[in-house]
C-alpha cells in the first residue's frame, strides 16, 4: 500500500487551512529548510526538516521540538529536491508539495520541474490556494464538479493531446508552450486528459468559475 507525504517548501505559503488540509492527512510531513516557518505558523510540527538549513534559526529549531533535522549541503540539488528524496526514501509514492510558488519567477519555474524529474518514481502534485498541479502521464481522469477550471500547459511540445468532458475539447492536438490551453472547464465529470508524448502539466482548479 502506498504512502503519501506532504512537503512544505519555502515559497509563498497557501492559507493555513490548505496547509492543515494536506498535512493533516499525510503519513509524513517534511519541511524544506525555511518551509518550517510556514508549518509552525499554521500550528504544524513536521516530522522532519531537510536542506542546508540556512533559513532555520535557533528559535525555529526550538519551536519545532520533536522534529528531526537533516542537514544536506549538496549544492547540486535544491532543498525541495532533497526533501522529496527524503520522503521517497521513507517509502512515499505520492508527494503533495505546498508553498512552492510565488516570489522569484526562476524559483517558481524550477519548482515546477520536479513534476517531470520524478516521473515514474512518485506521483507529485504542487498545491496552492487555487490549483493542484500535476504531470499528465499518459491519461488522467478529472473527477470534479462542472465548472471546475482546468488549464493545460505544455512544456515544449506535446503531441496527441485529447480531452473529453471539457467545455472545449481537444482531439489529437499538438500543444506547444503557449497560452493555448489556459482556462478551460469541466463540462461533464469525470473528464479525461490524454497525451501521447511530451510533458503536459495539468492545473486543476480548486474553484468553480463558469464561462458566460
Phi, psi and omega in degrees: 000140184285170179228138180251135178243152171246131178242126179257114181275186186251030178266211179283123186282143169286183178296156177303325181298319179292317177302314182292324180301311185276326178285329183292338181251004180271145177287333178216141179241125182236134175257134175273097178050248185294353173299343177302326179300316181295318181298309183295324179296333179266005180080023182251124172260116185285165174286327183208153173236126189231144176138195178282350173062023180284348178257001182265108179279162175303326180294316178296319180299319180293323181290334182267042181301130182103342178280147174270138180249125182238105181276130179220108186266013180305117183282353184264007177220146178280164177298329177295315177301315181299322181289320177295316178301321179298315179296320179294324179295335177279350179112005179292138172240359172228133181226121174261120182258126180244154177062039180259357183249187179076178177066224183292133182296324181294321177295318181298313180296319179297323178294325176298333183295340179296337179297326178269327182297328183257017177306131178084347181257326182198157175270110183253137172230140171258126188244133168223191183295333186256327190223155164247116188252129181217169177263130177280114180252087181087283183217146181221129174266139182242101180263090185214156182298151174303137182097348177298131182285135177227128174238141177243125181235121178273132172267098188089237181234133176241130180253157176065034179282119182228132178236156171219149179082008177263161176297319175237107183270155175248146181230106178051048187266145172265110184257128180249167179297105186190174176289348180295131183106356180277139169058058165270186177206153177292129175258316180227127181259139002277137173273165179225152173229131177231147177220138181275318179208153178103170182262106183248121179265133178254118174259102181264116185292144173264026183208162177249128180214091185286138172291150178258000000 
